[in-house]
Amino acid sequence: MKKQLLVWATLLNSANAFSQTATFNGQVIDDKISIGYGVAAGDVDGDGKTDILLADKKEIVWYKNPGKKEGSWSKYVIAKDLTEQDNVCIAARDIDGDGKVEVAVGAQWNPSETKNLRESGAVFYLSAPEDRTQMWEPIRLHHEVTIHRMQWVKKADGDFQLAVLPLHGEGNAGGVGAGVKMILFDVPENRNGIWGFDLLETNMHMTHNMHPMEVPGRILGLSVAGKEGVQVFLNGADGWAPSGNWMVADQGVGEIRTGSLGKNQLFTATIEPMHGSLLVVYSKDNRTVLTDKIKEGHALACGDFFGQGRDQVVMGWRNPNVLGETGVRIFVGSDPEGKKWQEYTLDEKIKIACEDLLATDLDGDGDLDIVASGRATHNVVVYWNQKKK
């Protein structure tokens, strides 16, 4: 059932059960973007506040956090017209501990071209100037065809790498042919110089997204979603390699995130198939379809927004469904097996054809907020978490 989000979430502990109210208030911080392929978050300028970054059609931009809800977010363009084709993805993370994020982007988005490296795919590290509101220097790195997603990931030894995932393997046609080769870049001391890299044969076809599975201090693995399902890769002494474990097998998956049911029980949330109509949760021995009422699901996040001691699932889709709707929904679980979920709307007043989203604490109150970008609606929206203390 859909309604303006007024979540009476049952919180369980060893003594008793009680309820609390939580709401989200939407704020459009930009209504003039082109597509909004990818959003990221992190402290860009080192002022201690979490900023928002966006890979738009031809620009890479960041929005300065005003430090208060409903404040005005200043927008800064840091890269423009990197390639003839569109930008497509962005990764931002503080990898050296200086309090400011490092940024990489993918561009030359040409998904139908799988043979010509000049016409398909590009990877850049953006080298920041002293004044991070000015244009950044793009450092071109190695690329494969159809570059599509990227993440900064922490290796087993604690160092960071840039993991880059193409959509297709070279020469692949319709998901048939060569498997996708994931690129894993080592970060050099001179980041404006040459970046060494390894190519990891995934033996997967039409991969769409990936999710680093990390706990504080170490990485558990990297899950990759695609045509064949969700495969887990592990990092060891000899680098990255397939684990032989499929979180989802023989089922096409477009988006992948993992979450917790509490008491050391994990779940996997997916959108199926690629650009699909199903939001699915996998828990121990269970596959539960949360909704089949979406069209081109394209965004997914898990987090404990309400302090339940277990994670909720946030999902967005970009094309009108049978009811003519696009939007962002949150699903709240109520049982220890992960089979019972309730759907809620975040903010009915704001229309968004969701291309990407993420969960992060923007106001420093300890609660997760939501950032989403809208494709056909051309907007960037912050959904402020109003959880009552």
SULWOSUL-V67828 format. One record per backbone hydrogen bond with DSSP energy under -1.0 kcal/mol. NH is the residue of the N-H (numbers start at 0). CO is the residue of the C=O. Records with the same first field share a line. If there is no record, write none. Layout:
BEGIN
NH = CO  CO
END
This chain:
BEGIN
4 = 344
6 = 21
8 = 6  19
10 = 17
12 = 15
17 = 10
24 = 383
26 = 381
28 = 379
29 = 379
32 = 377
37 = 54
39 = 52
41 = 50
50 = 41
51 = 62
52 = 39
53 = 60
54 = 37
55 = 58
59 = 78
60 = 53
61 = 75
62 = 51
63 = 73
70 = 67
75 = 61
77 = 59
78 = 59
80 = 57
86 = 56
87 = 105
88 = 105
90 = 103
92 = 101
94 = 92
100 = 42
101 = 92
103 = 90
104 = 123
105 = 88
106 = 121
108 = 85
112 = 109
120 = 107
123 = 104
124 = 138
125 = 102
126 = 136
133 = 130
135 = 77
136 = 126
138 = 124
140 = 122
147 = 164
148 = 164
150 = 162
152 = 160
154 = 158
157 = 154
160 = 152
161 = 184
162 = 150
163 = 182
164 = 148
166 = 145
170 = 113
171 = 168
172 = 175
175 = 172
179 = 203
181 = 199
182 = 163
183 = 197
184 = 161
185 = 195
192 = 189
197 = 183
199 = 181
201 = 179
207 = 224
208 = 224
210 = 222
212 = 220
214 = 217
217 = 214
219 = 212
220 = 212
221 = 232
222 = 210
223 = 230
224 = 208
225 = 228
226 = 204
228 = 225
229 = 247
230 = 223
231 = 244
232 = 221
233 = 240
235 = 238
238 = 235
240 = 233
242 = 231
246 = 229
247 = 229
249 = 227
252 = 225
253 = 270
256 = 268
258 = 266
260 = 264
264 = 261
266 = 258
267 = 281
268 = 256
269 = 279
270 = 254
271 = 277
275 = 272
277 = 271
278 = 290
279 = 269
280 = 287
281 = 267
282 = 285
285 = 282
287 = 280
289 = 278
290 = 278
293 = 276
296 = 275
297 = 315
298 = 315
300 = 313
302 = 311
304 = 302
310 = 259
311 = 302
312 = 330
313 = 300
314 = 328
315 = 298
316 = 326
317 = 295
318 = 294
320 = 324
323 = 320
326 = 316
328 = 314
329 = 343
330 = 312
331 = 341
333 = 339
337 = 334
341 = 331
343 = 329
344 = 2
345 = 327
353 = 316  351
354 = 372
355 = 372
357 = 370
359 = 368
368 = 359
369 = 382
370 = 357
371 = 380
372 = 355
373 = 378
374 = 352
379 = 29
380 = 371
381 = 26
382 = 369
383 = 24
385 = 22
387 = 20
END
